[in-house]
Amino acid sequence: MPKKLPKIILFLGLLFFIAGCSATKLFYSYGDSIASWQLDSYFDLTNEQEEWVEERMRMHLEWHRNEELPRYRRFLLDIQKSAKDGLTMSELDEGFSRFGTKVGRIFERLIPDAALFLSEISPEQINNLELVMDEENEEMMERMENQQERIEERHENFWEQMEDWFGEFSISQREQITELQTKWFTESPDPSAERMERRRKSQLQFLALLRSVPEKKELEKWFRQWFLSWEGETNLARKARIIRNKKRILLIDAILTPEQRLHVVRELDDWVELLEEKIENP
């Protein structure tokens, strides 16, 4: 590869790796192209950059299939065991911790290539990134303005996911869970404004760093600090939300019937089979 060619890897690929499971087959078949399309929307890639993205993404996908999918399979099998008899707080703590570890491994895998690419992008590409960020922020602000619509959308998505995993709910169960939801919305502050403030602050810091023409090591350090601020102990608001969510999961878990628990086990069976298929037949 020519020395001056910007080395690039999809640091946004983290989003794909941990995205909804329904896209798993599509992602493994077309992940390299998806990565290229996504990054092109942010940086307006050259042809050489697009080729490099796809080459590097294929390599990372191969790593993910060989190293991470077997771990996911074991993780799902462990969840199955817990789902049969109901969850405990200790099981939730372990599950959240294991998930955080999986995300961390992916992030560490992508950081070196992301930093190398970003240390060599052009000023025009940085400007393009800023424009896209501004557009995305405007769209997010528009959605935030209609709070009632967002609540209704969250409510609809919640029940859609619940029925996908647990099957049908009785009228009594729906009333109990709806009452809990109403209480949670009333007691919990809306995190949207806080998230937007943190998002904008992080973006401004990131753009300023890129325009300072940083070295690769400096960018790697920034990524790790950003990850800790999102995932680690320094993000106290997120930590508090996780604790609240664990308690809420246990409250809903206590309402489930044996038939609904069996439904979860069967759903997990499907995902275990999918992972086994991708592991055995790349």
N, C-alpha and C positions, 0 to 999 in steps of 0.2 A: 504494500500500500504506500502511495506517495507520502512523504513525510509531512507535507503541508496540508494534506486532506484532513479536515476536521473529524476527529474520532468522535463517534456519537453512539450513545445508547439511550434507550428510552427510560429515563428516570421516572417518567409517568407510567411506565410499564407495571409498576407496583399496583396501579389501579386495576390493570387487567388481571394480574395474578390473583388478586383477592376479590375480584368482581363476582357477580352472581354466578352460581354454579351452572345455570342453564346455558351459559355461553361456552362451557368447557370444550365441547367438541369443535365448535366453530373456531375458537381461539387457537387450539393446537393445530388446526388445519391452515389457518390464515393469519396466525399471530404476527409473523414477520411483516406482512403487508399492512395489517391493522396498526402496528407500531409506526410504520412509515407514514401512513395517512394522518395519524394523530399528531405526530411531531411536525409534519409539514404544515399543519394548521397553525402551529405556534411559531415556527421558525422559517417557513418558506424555504425548504431544503433544496439544495442543488441535486442534480442527478447522482453525483458521486456520493453525496451524503445519504440519499435514499438507499443506494446499494449497500452502503456500510451499515445502515440501520437494520436492514433485512438480514444481512450476514450475521451481525452480532445478536440479533434477536433469536435467530435460529439456534445459535449456540446456547443462549440462556434458556430457551424453551427445552432444549435437550437436557440441560442440567436440571431444570425444574421437574421434568418428567421422570428422570432417573433417580434424583435425590429426594425431591419433596413429595411427589405423589404417594410413595410408599408410607411416608410419615402421615399424610392426610388419611390414608386408608386406616392406619392404626388408630388415629384420632377418632374417626367416625365409628369404628368398632367399639371403642371405649365409651363413646356417647350412647351407643345403642344399649350397652349394659345399664347405664344410669337411667336411660329413658324408660326402661321396663318397670322400674319400681319407684320412680319419682326422684327428683333432684334434691341435693343438699347444698348448703352454702359452700362447704369445702370442695365439693365437686365443681361448682361454678367457678370458684377461685382458681382451681387447677385448670379448668377449661379456658378461662380468659387468659391465664398465664401462658398456656401452651400456644394459644392463638397469637399472642403478642410475640412469642419467640419465633413463630413461623414468619410473621411479617418482618421481624428484625433480620432474619436470615436473607430474605429476598432483598431487603433494602441494602444490606451490606454487600450483596452480590452485585447490585447495580451501581452503587456509588462510584467506584473507580472509573468506569466508562462514562458515566454522566459527568463527572468532574473533568475528565479529559476533553470531552466534547465542548463543554461550556467554557473551558479555558481558551478555546480557539474560535468561537463563533464571531461573526462579523458585527460591527455596530448596527448595520441594517437589520440583522436578525434579532438583535436585542430590542430594537425599536418595534419590530413586528410583534414580538412577544408582549411588549407593553400594551400595544393596541388591543391585542386579543384579551389580555387580562382585564383591561378597562371595559371591553364589551361584555365579558362574562360577569363582571361585578355589577354592571348596570342591569343585566338580566336578573341577577340574584336580588338586587334591591327592589325591582319591580314585583318579584314574587313575594318578597317580605312585606310589601305594603298591604297586601290583602291577607291579613292574618286568618280570617274566618275560612277563606278558601284553602289556605295551607293546612288548617286543622282538619277540615273535611277530607282533604287529600291524604293526610297522614292516617286518618281514621279508616278510610277506604283501603289503603295499602296494608294497614295492620290486619284487617279482617281477611283480606285476600291471602296474605301470607299464613295467617293462622289456619285457615281452611285448607290451604295446600298441604300443610304439615300434619294437621290434627283431624281433618275431616269435618263433618258437620257438628255444629254446636246447638244445644237445646236452647229454648227461649230463656230458661232460668240461667244458664251459663252466660248467654249473651248479656242479660241484664246485670249479672254480677260483674262481668268484665268491663262493660260499659260504665258502670258506676265507679269502678277502680280507675278507668281512664279519665273520667271527668274529674275525679279527685286529684289525679296526677297532674293534669293540665292546670288545675287551679293552684296546686301547691308548688309546682316547679316553675322557675323562671324560664321564659323563652330564650334559648341559647343563641338564636339567630343573630341578634345584634352583636353579641360578644364574639361570635365566630367570624362575622364580617369584619369587625375591628381588627381581630388577630390576623385575618387573611390579608387585609390591606397593609397592615404594618409589616408582615412577613414579605409581601410582594415588593414593597418599597425597599426594604433591606436587600432583598435578592437582586433587584435591578441595579441598585447602587453598587453592589458587589461585582456584578457582571461588567459594569462600565468602568470599574477600577482596573480591569485587565488582570484578574487574579491568577495565581499559580494553581496548579492542580491540587496540591495539598491543602491550600486555603479553602478551596471549594469543597473538598472532602470533609474538612472540619465543619464548614457551615451546614452541610447536609446532616451530619451526625447531630449537631446541636439542634437543628430544626426537628429532627426525628424525636429527640429527647423531649423537646418542648411540646410535641404533639402526643407522644406515647408515654413519656416518663413521669417521674415524680414532680417535675417542675410545672406540669399542667394540672394545677389543683382543681380547676373547674371541671375538667374532663374526668379526673379521678373521682370527684364527688358524683358526677353523673353515672359513672360505671357502678358505684356502690348502690345508688338508687335503682339502677336497672336490674342489678342482681336480685335485690329484694322484690322487685316487681315480678321478675321471672318466677320466683318461688311462690308468690301469691297466685299467679296464673296456673302454675304447675299443680298446685293443691286442688284446683277446680277440675282438672282433667279426669276423665273416666278411664278405666282399663282399656276400652276399645280405642280411645283416642291415643293412648300410649302405644298401643299395638300399631296404629296407623303411622306413628312416627318411626317405629322400628322398621316397618315396611318401606317407608320413604328412604330411610338411611340405607336399607338393603340395595335399593336402586342405585344410590350414589356409590356405594362400595363396589358394585358390579361395574359401574362406569369407570371408576378409577382403576380397577383391575384390568379392564379392557385396554385402557390407555397405557398402562404399565407393560402389559404383555404384547400389545400390538401397536407400536409407535406409529 
